[in-house]
Amino acid sequence: MSLRGILAVRTRSSGAAALEFAIVMPIFLAMVIGVVYFGVMLAMQQALTLAAEEGARAALRYPAGAASNNAAATLGLRVSAASAAALATLPSSIRNSISPNNVAQAIDTSCTAPASVTACVIKVTLSLPSNTVLPIVPGVPLPATFSGSAVVQIAPDT
């Protein structure tokens, strides 16, 4: 092949690499953004679930009859201990975005009558709006809220 033929082949393929890059790069970038978003969403979900479990564990560990011999008062103290522990487990950047109202609540309030029921239940739920954590990117699905919950069953105090 002559020198002129080699140069002709070379000039016809000079923009091929730029064209391939322009086609592949947006697809690759979308995949990377999707993986990062999914990782952040998974980490956020796990952090909220861990905090809810810690809150439920705090309600379970709360000393029976502490500062009160009334079962209803003790239940209220257990609920507030669960709420405080759940919020304390979260990093401050997330904690400030969660409303402290109704973090923990007693589901079965009939546990104030120990003779008729064997246990009461405390549920800890943490909800975080997703727009406070992640920016909205068009085309990337994002749930409205992240939430974590845990339930603990407690024998009523007498």
C-alpha positions as CSV (number, residue, x, y, z in Angstrom):
1,M,0.0,0.0,0.0
2,S,1.3,3.4,-0.9
3,L,1.9,6.3,1.5
4,R,-1.1,8.1,0.0
5,G,-3.5,5.2,0.7
6,I,-2.4,5.0,4.4
7,L,-3.0,8.8,4.9
8,A,-6.4,8.5,3.2
9,V,-7.5,5.7,5.6
10,R,-6.2,7.7,8.6
11,T,-8.1,10.9,7.7
12,R,-11.4,9.0,7.4
13,S,-11.3,7.7,10.9
14,S,-9.9,10.7,12.7
15,G,-13.2,11.7,14.5
16,A,-14.4,8.2,15.4
17,A,-13.0,8.3,18.9
18,A,-14.7,11.6,19.7
19,L,-18.0,10.2,18.3
20,E,-17.7,7.0,20.4
21,F,-17.0,9.0,23.5
22,A,-20.0,11.3,22.9
23,I,-22.3,8.3,22.6
24,V,-20.9,6.2,25.5
25,M,-20.2,9.0,28.1
26,P,-23.8,10.0,28.8
27,I,-24.8,6.3,29.3
28,F,-21.8,5.7,31.6
29,L,-22.5,8.9,33.5
30,A,-26.2,8.0,34.0
31,M,-25.1,4.6,35.4
32,V,-22.6,6.1,37.8
33,I,-25.2,8.6,39.1
34,G,-27.7,5.8,39.5
35,V,-25.3,3.7,41.5
36,V,-24.4,6.7,43.8
37,Y,-28.0,7.5,44.3
38,F,-28.9,3.9,45.1
39,G,-26.0,3.7,47.6
40,V,-27.0,6.9,49.4
41,M,-30.7,5.8,49.5
42,L,-29.6,2.4,50.9
43,A,-27.4,4.0,53.5
44,M,-30.1,6.4,54.6
45,Q,-32.6,3.6,54.9
46,Q,-30.2,1.6,57.0
47,A,-29.4,4.5,59.3
48,L,-33.1,5.2,60.0
49,T,-33.8,1.5,60.7
50,L,-30.8,1.2,63.0
51,A,-31.9,4.4,64.9
52,A,-35.4,3.0,65.2
53,E,-34.1,-0.3,66.6
54,E,-31.9,1.5,69.1
55,G,-35.0,3.5,70.2
56,A,-37.0,0.3,70.7
57,R,-34.1,-1.3,72.6
58,A,-33.9,1.8,74.9
59,A,-37.6,1.4,75.6
60,L,-37.0,-2.3,76.5
61,R,-34.0,-1.5,78.7
62,Y,-35.8,1.3,80.6
63,P,-36.0,0.4,84.3
64,A,-39.3,-0.9,85.3
65,G,-41.2,1.4,87.7
66,A,-38.5,4.1,87.6
67,A,-39.6,7.2,89.3
68,S,-43.1,6.0,89.4
69,N,-45.2,3.0,90.5
70,N,-47.9,3.8,88.0
71,A,-47.8,1.6,84.8
72,A,-49.1,4.4,82.6
73,A,-46.4,6.8,83.8
74,T,-43.7,4.2,83.3
75,L,-45.0,3.5,79.8
76,G,-44.8,7.2,79.0
77,L,-41.2,7.3,80.3
78,R,-40.4,4.3,78.1
79,V,-41.9,6.0,75.1
80,S,-39.9,9.2,75.7
81,A,-36.7,7.2,76.3
82,A,-37.3,5.4,73.0
83,S,-37.8,8.6,71.1
84,A,-34.7,10.2,72.7
85,A,-32.5,7.2,72.0
86,A,-33.7,6.9,68.4
87,L,-33.0,10.6,67.6
88,A,-29.6,10.5,69.5
89,T,-28.4,7.6,67.3
90,L,-28.8,9.7,64.1
91,P,-26.1,12.1,62.8
92,S,-27.0,15.7,63.5
93,S,-27.4,16.5,59.8
94,I,-30.2,13.9,59.6
95,R,-31.6,14.5,63.2
96,N,-32.3,18.1,62.4
97,S,-34.5,17.1,59.4
98,I,-36.7,14.8,61.4
99,S,-39.6,16.1,63.4
100,P,-39.3,14.8,67.0
101,N,-43.1,14.6,67.3
102,N,-44.5,11.1,67.3
103,V,-41.2,9.3,66.9
104,A,-42.2,6.7,69.4
105,Q,-45.7,5.8,70.5
106,A,-47.5,3.1,72.5
107,I,-49.6,1.1,70.2
108,D,-51.5,-1.0,72.8
109,T,-52.3,1.4,75.7
110,S,-54.4,-1.2,77.4
111,C,-51.2,-2.4,79.1
112,T,-52.1,0.0,82.0
113,A,-54.4,-2.9,83.2
114,P,-51.9,-5.7,84.0
115,A,-54.5,-8.2,85.0
116,S,-56.2,-8.3,81.6
117,V,-53.3,-8.1,79.2
118,T,-49.9,-9.7,79.1
119,A,-47.9,-7.1,77.2
120,C,-47.9,-3.6,75.6
121,V,-46.2,-2.6,72.4
122,I,-44.1,0.4,71.6
123,K,-43.5,1.3,67.9
124,V,-40.6,3.6,66.9
125,T,-40.9,5.2,63.4
126,L,-38.5,7.7,61.8
127,S,-39.5,9.4,58.6
128,L,-37.2,11.7,56.6
129,P,-38.2,13.6,53.5
130,S,-35.9,12.5,50.7
131,N,-35.5,16.1,49.3
132,T,-33.6,17.1,52.4
133,V,-30.9,14.5,51.7
134,L,-30.6,14.1,47.9
135,P,-31.0,16.7,45.2
136,I,-33.6,15.9,42.5
137,V,-32.1,14.7,39.3
138,P,-34.5,14.3,36.3
139,G,-35.0,10.7,35.3
140,V,-33.7,9.3,38.6
141,P,-36.5,7.8,40.7
142,L,-36.5,8.9,44.3
143,P,-39.0,7.9,47.1
144,A,-40.9,10.7,48.7
145,T,-39.7,9.7,52.2
146,F,-37.3,7.4,53.8
147,S,-38.5,5.6,56.9
148,G,-37.3,3.1,59.4
149,S,-39.4,1.4,62.1
150,A,-39.0,-1.1,64.9
151,V,-41.5,-2.6,67.3
152,V,-40.9,-3.9,70.8
153,Q,-43.2,-5.8,73.1
154,I,-42.9,-5.0,76.8
155,A,-44.4,-6.8,79.8
156,P,-46.4,-4.3,81.7
157,D,-45.3,-3.0,85.1
158,T,-47.4,-3.7,88.1
